[in-house]
Amino acid sequence: MWRFSLYNTNIDFLRWRKLAMIWSVAVLLIAIMALLVRGMNLGLDFTGGTVLEVQYPQPVEIPQIRDTLAKAGFPDAQTQHFGTSRDVLIRIPPHAEQSNAATLSNSILHALQAAEGGAGASLARAEFVGPQVGQELVEQGGLAALGALAGILIYVMFRFEWRLAVGTIAATVHDVLFTIGWFSLFQIEFDLTVLAAVLAVIGYSVNDTVVVLDRIRENFRKRRKGSAMEIMNLSINETLSRTIMTSFVTLLSVIVMYFFGGSVMRGFSIAMIIGIVVGTYSSIYIASATALYLGISREDLLPRAKETADDHP
């Protein structure tokens, strides 16, 4: 009977650590530049305002809808196709003169229906968030992310030798920056579901990294021969089966969510897909390679002998 197995692999992963580090630094620089230059495309949850999803019986052009909304008194409305050329997503910034969501939605829908080609347009979804609530969510979301990172920092400082702890932190920061930078670079909407995915990516990244580093620590202590690089490669190969199978199963479920979860779960799915792939990569080439560059050795991980009274004159 055939069985998928990676227990006896002997891949020299860390042979490409320099190339991987260069690639990671380049990608992170692009991500940081995207955040500084383009910023985040914050969703309604953070900015406040109204989001409408309008369905047309036939394909419609976006410039035509923008002109209609501008004439109706909404020149700052953002419009885009949503799924098909018959579905349109409209984002309206907060309007002080029309704070009632139902009134605003009806006003926009009537304007679209009265325009040429708008007969039969229907409102599929309408969401409203006040600007004050959006600002509070930005602050609370940022505190949640910082709190998660701080908790992980404290955890790994007590769990590992400092070089392994630095590797874990570097891998976690790498994964978060990569994921957020992807959303900034391609201007994918960043809302509360995406923030939840980023927090999940933090947990997934740390969990995957801890498994690899635990095996590295174990092999350093029980193996008498072999350089630090050889023992690290051995440890990565020994955990490779678990890493790939866990990532594959998790990734499979998220991909299904992406295609069948609807528009609400689209951003969450994208963030999780990126996080799982990058998290698996960083466990090998960021966490392990960072500890290796910091000069970790067997002596650093051996249990320290306890002092007794006989040790003193």
C-alpha positions as CSV (number, residue, x, y, z in Angstrom):
1,M,0.0,0.0,0.0
2,W,1.4,3.4,-1.0
3,R,1.9,5.9,1.7
4,F,3.1,9.5,1.5
5,S,6.3,9.7,3.6
6,L,9.0,12.2,4.1
7,Y,10.7,10.6,7.1
8,N,13.9,9.6,5.4
9,T,14.7,12.8,3.4
10,N,18.2,14.3,3.5
11,I,17.8,17.7,1.9
12,D,20.4,20.4,2.6
13,F,18.0,23.2,3.2
14,L,20.4,25.6,4.8
15,R,22.7,25.4,1.8
16,W,20.5,28.1,0.3
17,R,20.1,30.2,3.5
18,K,22.1,33.2,2.1
19,L,20.0,33.3,-1.1
20,A,16.8,32.9,1.0
21,M,17.9,35.8,3.3
22,I,18.6,38.1,0.4
23,W,15.2,37.3,-1.1
24,S,13.4,37.8,2.2
25,V,15.1,41.1,2.8
26,A,14.3,42.3,-0.7
27,V,10.6,41.3,-0.4
28,L,10.3,42.9,3.0
29,L,11.8,46.2,1.7
30,I,9.2,46.2,-1.0
31,A,6.5,45.5,1.6
32,I,7.7,48.3,3.8
33,M,7.9,50.7,0.8
34,A,4.3,49.7,-0.2
35,L,3.1,50.5,3.3
36,L,4.8,53.9,3.4
37,V,3.9,54.9,-0.2
38,R,0.6,53.3,-0.9
39,G,-0.7,52.7,2.6
40,M,-3.5,50.2,3.4
41,N,-6.8,50.0,1.6
42,L,-8.7,50.0,4.8
43,G,-12.2,48.5,4.7
44,L,-15.4,49.9,5.9
45,D,-14.8,48.5,9.4
46,F,-11.9,50.9,9.9
47,T,-12.8,54.0,7.9
48,G,-16.5,54.2,8.5
49,G,-19.1,54.9,5.7
50,T,-21.4,52.9,3.6
51,V,-20.8,49.9,1.3
52,L,-23.5,48.9,-1.2
53,E,-23.5,45.9,-3.5
54,V,-25.7,46.6,-6.5
55,Q,-26.7,43.9,-9.1
56,Y,-27.7,44.8,-12.6
57,P,-29.6,42.6,-15.1
58,Q,-27.0,43.2,-17.7
59,P,-23.3,44.3,-17.8
60,V,-22.6,47.9,-16.8
61,E,-19.6,50.2,-17.2
62,I,-18.0,51.6,-14.1
63,P,-17.4,55.2,-15.6
64,Q,-21.1,55.4,-16.2
65,I,-21.9,54.6,-12.6
66,R,-19.4,57.1,-11.3
67,D,-20.9,59.9,-13.4
68,T,-24.4,59.0,-12.1
69,L,-23.2,59.0,-8.5
70,A,-21.4,62.3,-9.0
71,K,-24.6,64.0,-10.4
72,A,-26.5,62.6,-7.4
73,G,-24.2,64.3,-5.0
74,F,-21.6,61.5,-4.3
75,P,-18.5,62.5,-6.3
76,D,-16.2,60.8,-3.7
77,A,-17.9,57.4,-4.2
78,Q,-15.5,54.5,-5.0
79,T,-16.9,51.9,-7.4
80,Q,-15.6,48.7,-8.8
81,H,-16.9,45.4,-10.4
82,F,-17.5,42.8,-7.8
83,G,-17.2,39.2,-9.2
84,T,-18.9,39.8,-12.6
85,S,-19.5,42.8,-14.8
86,R,-23.2,42.9,-13.6
87,D,-22.2,43.3,-9.9
88,V,-20.9,46.6,-8.6
89,L,-19.5,47.4,-5.2
90,I,-19.9,51.1,-4.1
91,R,-18.1,52.6,-1.1
92,I,-19.4,55.9,0.2
93,P,-17.4,57.9,2.8
94,P,-19.3,59.2,5.8
95,H,-21.8,61.9,4.9
96,A,-22.9,64.2,7.7
97,E,-26.0,65.3,5.9
98,Q,-27.2,61.7,5.4
99,S,-26.3,59.7,8.5
100,N,-29.2,57.3,8.1
101,A,-28.0,54.2,6.3
102,A,-31.4,53.3,4.9
103,T,-32.0,56.8,3.5
104,L,-28.6,56.9,1.9
105,S,-28.9,53.4,0.3
106,N,-32.4,54.3,-1.1
107,S,-31.1,57.6,-2.5
108,I,-28.2,55.9,-4.3
109,L,-30.3,53.0,-5.6
110,H,-33.0,55.4,-7.0
111,A,-30.3,57.5,-8.7
112,L,-28.8,54.4,-10.3
113,Q,-32.2,53.0,-11.4
114,A,-33.1,56.4,-13.0
115,A,-29.9,56.5,-15.0
116,E,-29.6,55.0,-18.5
117,G,-29.3,51.2,-18.3
118,G,-30.2,51.2,-14.6
119,A,-33.6,49.8,-14.9
120,G,-33.9,46.6,-12.9
121,A,-30.9,47.3,-10.6
122,S,-31.3,45.9,-7.2
123,L,-29.6,46.3,-3.8
124,A,-28.0,43.0,-2.8
125,R,-26.2,44.3,0.4
126,A,-25.8,47.4,2.4
127,E,-23.5,48.0,5.4
128,F,-22.9,51.1,7.4
129,V,-20.3,51.9,10.0
130,G,-19.9,55.3,11.8
131,P,-16.4,57.0,11.6
132,Q,-16.0,57.0,15.4
133,V,-16.6,53.3,15.5
134,G,-14.1,52.8,12.7
135,Q,-11.4,54.8,14.5
136,E,-12.0,52.7,17.7
137,L,-11.6,49.5,15.7
138,V,-8.3,50.7,14.2
139,E,-6.9,51.4,17.7
140,Q,-8.3,48.1,19.2
141,G,-7.1,46.1,16.2
142,G,-3.6,47.6,16.4
143,L,-3.5,46.9,20.2
144,A,-4.6,43.3,19.6
145,A,-1.8,42.7,17.1
146,L,0.8,44.3,19.3
147,G,-0.4,42.4,22.3
148,A,-0.2,39.1,20.4
149,L,3.4,39.9,19.4
150,A,4.4,41.0,22.9
151,G,2.9,37.8,24.4
152,I,4.8,35.7,21.9
153,L,8.0,37.6,22.6
154,I,7.7,36.8,26.3
155,Y,6.9,33.2,25.7
156,V,9.8,32.5,23.4
157,M,12.2,34.3,25.7
158,F,11.4,31.7,28.4
159,R,11.0,28.8,26.1
160,F,14.2,28.9,24.1
161,E,17.9,29.9,24.3
162,W,18.1,33.5,23.2
163,R,19.4,32.8,19.7
164,L,16.5,30.5,19.0
165,A,14.2,33.1,20.5
166,V,15.5,35.8,18.2
167,G,15.0,33.4,15.2
168,T,11.3,32.8,16.3
169,I,10.7,36.5,16.6
170,A,12.3,37.3,13.3
171,A,10.2,34.6,11.5
172,T,7.0,35.9,13.1
173,V,7.7,39.6,12.2
174,H,8.7,38.4,8.7
175,D,5.4,36.6,8.1
176,V,3.3,39.5,9.4
177,L,5.1,42.1,7.3
178,F,4.9,39.9,4.2
179,T,1.2,39.4,4.6
180,I,0.3,43.0,5.3
181,G,2.7,44.2,2.6
182,W,0.9,42.0,0.1
183,F,-2.4,43.7,0.9
184,S,-0.8,47.1,0.7
185,L,1.0,46.4,-2.6
186,F,-2.1,45.1,-4.4
187,Q,-4.5,47.3,-2.5
188,I,-6.7,44.5,-1.3
189,E,-9.2,45.6,1.2
190,F,-8.1,45.2,4.8
191,D,-11.0,44.8,7.2
192,L,-11.7,43.1,10.5
193,T,-11.7,39.6,9.0
194,V,-8.3,40.2,7.5
195,L,-7.0,41.4,10.9
196,A,-8.3,38.2,12.4
197,A,-6.4,36.3,9.7
198,V,-3.2,38.2,10.5
199,L,-3.6,37.2,14.2
200,A,-4.1,33.6,13.1
201,V,-1.0,33.8,11.0
202,I,1.0,34.9,14.0
203,G,-0.1,31.9,15.9
204,Y,0.4,29.5,13.0
205,S,3.9,30.9,12.3
206,V,5.0,30.5,15.9
207,N,3.5,27.0,16.2
208,D,5.3,25.8,13.1
209,T,8.5,27.4,14.1
210,V,8.4,26.0,17.7
211,V,8.1,22.5,16.3
212,V,11.2,22.8,14.2
213,L,13.3,24.6,16.9
214,D,12.2,22.0,19.5
215,R,13.6,19.3,17.4
216,I,16.8,21.3,16.8
217,R,17.3,21.7,20.5
218,E,16.6,18.0,21.1
219,N,19.1,16.9,18.5
220,F,21.8,19.3,19.8
221,R,21.5,17.7,23.2
222,K,21.5,14.0,22.1
223,R,23.9,14.0,19.2
224,R,27.6,14.1,19.9
225,K,28.8,14.5,16.3
226,G,28.0,16.9,13.6
227,S,28.3,20.6,13.0
228,A,25.5,23.1,13.9
229,M,24.4,23.3,10.3
230,E,24.3,19.5,9.9
231,I,22.2,19.1,13.0
232,M,19.8,21.8,12.0
233,N,19.4,20.3,8.5
234,L,18.7,16.9,10.2
235,S,16.1,18.4,12.4
236,I,14.4,20.2,9.6
237,N,14.2,16.9,7.6
238,E,12.9,15.0,10.6
239,T,10.0,17.5,11.0
240,L,9.5,17.9,7.2
241,S,6.7,15.3,7.0
242,R,4.7,16.9,9.8
243,T,5.3,20.4,8.5
244,I,4.2,19.6,4.9
245,M,1.1,17.6,5.9
246,T,-0.1,20.2,8.4
247,S,0.5,23.0,5.9
248,F,-1.2,21.1,3.1
249,V,-4.3,20.2,5.0
250,T,-4.7,23.7,6.4
251,L,-4.0,25.3,3.1
252,L,-6.5,23.0,1.4
253,S,-9.3,24.1,3.7
254,V,-8.5,27.8,3.3
255,I,-8.4,27.4,-0.5
256,V,-11.9,25.9,-0.4
257,M,-13.0,28.8,1.8
258,Y,-11.6,31.2,-0.8
259,F,-13.6,29.8,-3.7
260,F,-16.8,28.9,-1.8
261,G,-16.8,31.2,1.2
262,G,-18.2,34.2,-0.6
263,S,-17.0,37.8,-0.7
264,V,-17.0,38.2,3.0
265,M,-14.3,35.6,3.5
266,R,-12.2,36.5,0.5
267,G,-9.8,38.8,2.3
268,F,-9.5,36.4,5.2
269,S,-8.7,33.5,2.9
270,I,-6.1,35.4,1.0
271,A,-4.3,36.4,4.2
272,M,-4.4,32.8,5.5
273,I,-3.1,31.4,2.2
274,I,-0.2,33.9,2.2
275,G,0.5,33.3,5.9
276,I,0.6,29.5,5.7
277,V,2.9,29.4,2.7
278,V,5.3,32.1,4.1
279,G,5.1,30.7,7.6
280,T,6.3,27.3,6.4
281,Y,9.1,28.9,4.5
282,S,10.1,31.1,7.5
283,S,10.3,28.2,9.9
284,I,13.2,26.9,7.8
285,Y,14.9,29.9,6.3
286,I,14.3,32.6,8.8
287,A,14.1,31.1,12.3
288,S,16.7,28.4,11.8
289,A,19.0,30.4,9.6
290,T,18.9,33.4,12.0
291,A,20.0,31.2,14.9
292,L,22.8,29.8,12.8
293,Y,24.0,33.2,11.8
294,L,24.0,34.2,15.5
295,G,26.5,31.4,16.1
296,I,24.4,28.9,18.0
297,S,26.3,25.8,19.1
298,R,25.8,22.5,21.0
299,E,27.2,24.1,24.2
300,D,24.5,26.8,24.2
301,L,21.7,24.2,24.4
302,L,23.2,21.6,26.8
303,P,21.6,21.6,30.2
304,R,23.8,23.4,32.8
305,A,25.1,21.3,35.6
306,K,23.7,22.2,39.0
307,E,26.2,23.4,41.5
308,T,26.5,21.3,44.7
309,A,28.3,21.9,48.0
310,D,31.2,19.7,46.9
311,D,31.9,22.1,44.0
312,H,33.1,24.7,46.5
313,P,36.3,24.5,48.5
